[in-house]
């Protein structure tokens, strides 16, 4: 999960000036789950609880077409001319 990857990278960078931990999602539904306070079905609830355990992470929304990591999976050309 993204939180585990983020915290592992953060822990590896001990000694470097890391001022904030930010994660961008293209899913408004997942962002609603993370920011919400409702009780969810077990599978969603377990993931949401795991995400919320690390309160130092800031979750933000980014439209799918603006996420550089998704360029290849969207059939977009990955080159210097494609600027985001």
Secondary structure, DSSP 8 states (H G I E B T S, - for coil): -HHHHHHHHHHHTTTS----EEEEES-HHHHHHHH------HHHHHHHHHHHT-TTEEEEE--GGG-GGGTGGGT---STT---
